[in-house]
Amino acid sequence: MKMVSSLGHSHCAAIIIITIFFTLLLPCFSGAARIQSKNHPQTTTDKDDEFIKTSCGVTLYPKLCYDSLSPYANSVSTAAQLADAALEVSLRAARSASETVAKLSKERGGLGAREARAVVDCVENMEDSVDELERCAGEMKDLGWGGRQRMEEKMGNVMTWVSAALTDEGTCMDGFQEISGKEKIKGRIRKSILHLAHLTSNALALIKNLSSS
């Protein structure tokens, strides 16, 4: 009996040790799983990827379109959602470009009167562009409300404002075309505005495609 009792006690002790062992290791396994999940986020499916690529085919800059919108692939599944994402990307770029130009306007020491005026005008153009794209983003959020006629009216407003934003961006660039020298300033502004203009052009193409569908 003592032997059986001894074996029973040993068996129970072994179970307790194993239970404690796994209890202590469980947080480690959970932590490792969380780290693996964080390091390997949900990947885009082929269907999501193909939707972005196909949709970007209507734009003038399809590679830029795909590169800028592929991060949204898991959250967009309709043409309206994609157009909304394109506007969001353009608005973010417009704010960044506006900040760049505004900063340069404060560093215009040594600029002549024409160069200084061009920078000031560009600041105003970029502020207008940001404002117009913000209005577009707001209009797109309630696009489906109010019936077909109201939707068409909203789409008309959006296309008008995006076109105006694109014009403002072009006007900013035009102001520097006839100015010689100051290539460093011109180059920094041109790079920022040109990238924005291409994104805005892509957004307009996606919106027009949505409107015609």
Backbone torsions as a table, in degrees:
resi	resn	phi	psi	omega
1	MET	NA	-39.1	179.1
2	LYS	-63.0	-36.1	-179.9
3	MET	-66.6	-43.5	178.8
4	VAL	-62.0	-42.9	179.9
5	SER	-63.4	-40.0	179.2
6	SER	-64.1	-40.7	179.0
7	LEU	-66.7	-37.2	179.3
8	GLY	-64.3	-43.3	179.1
9	HIS	-64.7	-38.2	179.8
10	SER	-66.1	-40.8	179.2
11	HIS	-62.9	-43.8	179.4
12	CYS	-65.1	-40.2	179.9
13	ALA	-63.2	-39.2	179.8
14	ALA	-64.3	-41.8	179.6
15	ILE	-63.6	-41.7	180.0
16	ILE	-63.7	-42.5	179.7
17	ILE	-62.8	-44.3	-179.8
18	ILE	-64.2	-41.0	179.5
19	THR	-61.9	-45.0	178.6
20	ILE	-63.1	-40.3	-178.8
21	PHE	-58.7	-49.7	-178.7
22	PHE	-71.8	-30.5	176.6
23	THR	-63.5	-40.2	179.5
24	LEU	-72.1	-33.5	-177.2
25	LEU	-83.7	-20.8	-176.2
26	LEU	-55.3	-45.5	177.5
27	PRO	-60.5	-33.2	178.9
28	CYS	-65.1	-43.9	178.6
29	PHE	-64.0	-40.9	-180.0
30	SER	-64.9	-42.0	179.3
31	GLY	-63.3	-41.4	179.2
32	ALA	-63.2	-38.6	179.5
33	ALA	-65.4	-40.4	179.8
34	ARG	-65.8	-40.8	179.3
35	ILE	-63.4	-43.5	179.2
36	GLN	-62.8	-40.1	178.6
37	SER	-64.7	-38.4	-179.5
38	LYS	-69.0	-40.7	-178.4
39	ASN	-75.2	-20.3	-179.1
40	HIS	-128.6	76.7	-178.0
41	PRO	-65.7	168.6	-180.0
42	GLN	-57.2	126.2	-176.2
43	THR	-85.9	158.5	179.0
44	THR	-76.4	136.6	178.2
45	THR	-78.9	162.1	178.7
46	ASP	-61.1	-34.7	-179.7
47	LYS	-66.0	-43.8	177.9
48	ASP	-61.4	-45.2	-177.7
49	ASP	-62.7	-43.9	-178.7
50	GLU	-66.7	-35.0	178.6
51	PHE	-62.2	-43.5	179.0
52	ILE	-64.3	-48.6	-177.8
53	LYS	-60.6	-46.2	-179.0
54	THR	-63.8	-43.8	-179.2
55	SER	-63.7	-38.5	-178.5
56	CYS	-71.3	-10.4	179.6
57	GLY	-65.1	-17.5	-179.4
58	VAL	-88.2	-4.5	-176.2
59	THR	-92.6	165.6	177.3
60	LEU	-79.1	-21.3	-177.5
61	TYR	-128.8	72.0	-173.6
62	PRO	-62.0	-36.0	-179.9
63	LYS	-66.6	-46.1	177.0
64	LEU	-61.6	-40.1	178.8
65	CYS	-59.1	-49.9	-179.0
66	TYR	-64.9	-45.6	-178.5
67	ASP	-60.9	-38.0	-176.5
68	SER	-80.6	-24.8	-175.0
69	LEU	-106.3	-13.9	-179.6
70	SER	-59.3	-30.7	175.8
71	PRO	-62.3	-17.4	-179.3
72	TYR	-93.9	2.2	-171.2
73	ALA	-56.7	-35.4	-178.5
74	ASN	-77.2	-11.2	-175.6
75	SER	-117.3	-1.3	177.7
76	VAL	-121.1	138.7	179.3
77	SER	-139.7	-1.9	179.7
78	THR	-129.4	162.4	179.1
79	ALA	-63.0	-35.2	179.6
80	ALA	-66.0	-43.2	178.9
81	GLN	-64.9	-37.8	-180.0
82	LEU	-68.4	-41.4	177.6
83	ALA	-63.3	-38.9	177.6
84	ASP	-63.7	-41.3	177.7
85	ALA	-64.8	-39.4	179.0
86	ALA	-63.4	-38.9	176.2
87	LEU	-65.0	-39.7	178.8
88	GLU	-62.3	-42.7	178.2
89	VAL	-63.4	-43.5	179.6
90	SER	-64.9	-41.8	-179.9
91	LEU	-63.4	-42.0	178.6
92	ARG	-63.3	-41.1	178.5
93	ALA	-67.9	-35.9	179.3
94	ALA	-65.7	-41.7	177.6
95	ARG	-63.3	-40.7	179.5
96	SER	-65.6	-44.4	179.7
97	ALA	-64.8	-39.4	178.7
98	SER	-61.8	-41.5	178.3
99	GLU	-64.9	-39.1	179.8
100	THR	-63.1	-47.6	-178.7
101	VAL	-66.7	-40.9	179.3
102	ALA	-62.1	-39.3	178.8
103	LYS	-65.0	-42.4	178.8
104	LEU	-65.6	-31.1	-179.6
105	SER	-66.7	-24.1	178.7
106	LYS	-88.3	-9.7	-179.9
107	GLU	-113.4	34.2	-171.8
108	ARG	-91.4	22.3	176.9
109	GLY	-57.7	134.6	-179.1
110	GLY	88.8	-7.2	177.9
111	LEU	-77.2	144.3	174.4
112	GLY	-75.8	177.1	-177.3
113	ALA	-61.1	-41.8	-177.9
114	ARG	-68.5	-42.8	179.3
115	GLU	-63.3	-44.2	-179.8
116	ALA	-62.1	-41.8	179.1
117	ARG	-64.4	-38.6	179.4
118	ALA	-64.0	-40.5	179.0
119	VAL	-65.7	-45.0	179.6
120	VAL	-61.8	-44.5	178.1
121	ASP	-61.4	-39.3	-179.5
122	CYS	-65.5	-38.4	176.7
123	VAL	-58.3	-45.5	179.8
124	GLU	-64.9	-41.8	178.6
125	ASN	-60.6	-42.6	-177.9
126	MET	-69.8	-35.6	175.8
127	GLU	-63.1	-40.6	177.2
128	ASP	-64.4	-41.4	-179.7
129	SER	-61.6	-45.3	178.1
130	VAL	-60.4	-44.8	-179.3
131	ASP	-61.3	-43.0	-178.8
132	GLU	-67.1	-40.9	179.4
133	LEU	-70.0	-32.6	175.4
134	GLU	-64.6	-40.9	178.2
135	ARG	-64.1	-38.5	177.9
136	CYS	-62.9	-45.8	-179.0
137	ALA	-60.3	-40.7	178.2
138	GLY	-65.6	-39.6	-179.7
139	GLU	-68.5	-36.2	-177.9
140	MET	-69.2	-27.1	-177.6
141	LYS	-64.2	-32.1	-179.2
142	ASP	-111.9	33.7	-172.6
143	LEU	-61.8	-37.8	-175.1
144	GLY	-84.2	-0.8	-176.8
145	TRP	-89.8	135.7	173.5
146	GLY	102.2	5.3	176.9
147	GLY	87.4	176.2	-175.5
148	ARG	-61.9	-44.3	-177.6
149	GLN	-63.4	-43.7	179.3
150	ARG	-65.9	-36.5	178.5
151	MET	-63.4	-43.6	178.7
152	GLU	-63.1	-37.5	177.7
153	GLU	-64.2	-43.9	179.1
154	LYS	-64.0	-41.8	179.0
155	MET	-62.3	-37.6	176.9
156	GLY	-63.1	-42.5	177.5
157	ASN	-61.7	-45.3	-178.1
158	VAL	-61.2	-46.4	-179.5
159	MET	-64.2	-36.9	178.2
160	THR	-63.7	-44.8	-177.2
161	TRP	-71.4	-37.8	177.8
162	VAL	-66.2	-40.5	177.3
163	SER	-62.4	-40.2	178.6
164	ALA	-64.9	-39.2	178.0
165	ALA	-63.3	-41.3	179.0
166	LEU	-64.7	-38.5	177.2
167	THR	-64.9	-42.9	178.5
168	ASP	-61.2	-39.9	178.9
169	GLU	-65.4	-40.1	177.6
170	GLY	-67.2	-38.4	178.6
171	THR	-62.6	-38.8	177.0
172	CYS	-59.7	-45.6	179.8
173	MET	-65.8	-40.9	-177.8
174	ASP	-61.5	-31.2	-178.4
175	GLY	-63.9	-17.7	-178.7
176	PHE	-104.3	-4.6	-173.2
177	GLN	-63.1	-39.6	-174.3
178	GLU	-96.5	8.4	-179.7
179	ILE	-95.9	121.2	178.9
180	SER	-89.6	155.0	179.9
181	GLY	76.1	-176.2	-179.8
182	LYS	53.8	40.5	-175.4
183	GLU	-63.4	-30.7	-179.6
184	LYS	-63.7	-45.7	179.3
185	ILE	-67.2	-45.5	179.5
186	LYS	-60.0	-41.4	-178.8
187	GLY	-64.3	-42.2	180.0
188	ARG	-65.6	-42.1	179.6
189	ILE	-69.4	-44.4	-178.4
190	ARG	-59.5	-45.4	-178.5
191	LYS	-60.9	-44.8	-178.6
192	SER	-66.6	-46.3	-176.4
193	ILE	-72.8	-37.4	-179.1
194	LEU	-64.3	-42.4	177.0
195	HIS	-60.7	-44.0	178.8
196	LEU	-63.1	-45.2	-178.4
197	ALA	-60.6	-38.8	179.0
198	HIS	-67.4	-40.4	176.9
199	LEU	-64.3	-41.4	-179.9
200	THR	-66.7	-39.2	176.9
201	SER	-61.0	-42.4	178.2
202	ASN	-63.9	-42.4	179.3
203	ALA	-61.3	-42.5	179.9
204	LEU	-62.6	-41.4	179.7
205	ALA	-63.4	-41.0	179.8
206	LEU	-68.3	-36.1	178.0
207	ILE	-68.7	-41.8	177.7
208	LYS	-63.2	-40.2	178.9
209	ASN	-64.7	-38.4	176.9
210	LEU	-65.1	-41.8	-178.3
211	SER	-64.8	-33.8	-177.1
212	SER	-85.7	-9.6	-177.2
213	SER	-84.5	NA	NA
